[in-house]
Amino acid sequence: MPEKTTVTIHRQLLEILSRLPLSSQEEVLDFAISLQKKKLTQHWDAISDAEAAALKTEFADEDLAFAESVLTDYLSQLQQEDTV
């Protein structure tokens, strides 16, 4: 089977979709969304354990830095609220 161009595929999809009832169009949309999510999931599943550990460490460090920056004035804010 000859390889189709993206333009040809888009044209055929739009033509077919336009003839389907709305409920079927929604099913096609749901299927397309599930394909997109599957592709994203495959990308994350494909990373190595070392990459996953590195990302986990990076995110943990960022979370800790954010929490510490927010908490710098926390005690003084609590004390101010107590006086109000």
Secondary structure, 3 states (H helix, E strand, C coil): CCCCCHHHHHHHHHHHHHHCCHHHHHHHHHHHHHHHHHHHHHHHHCCCHHHHHHHHHHHHHHHHHHHHHHHCCHHHHHHHHHHC
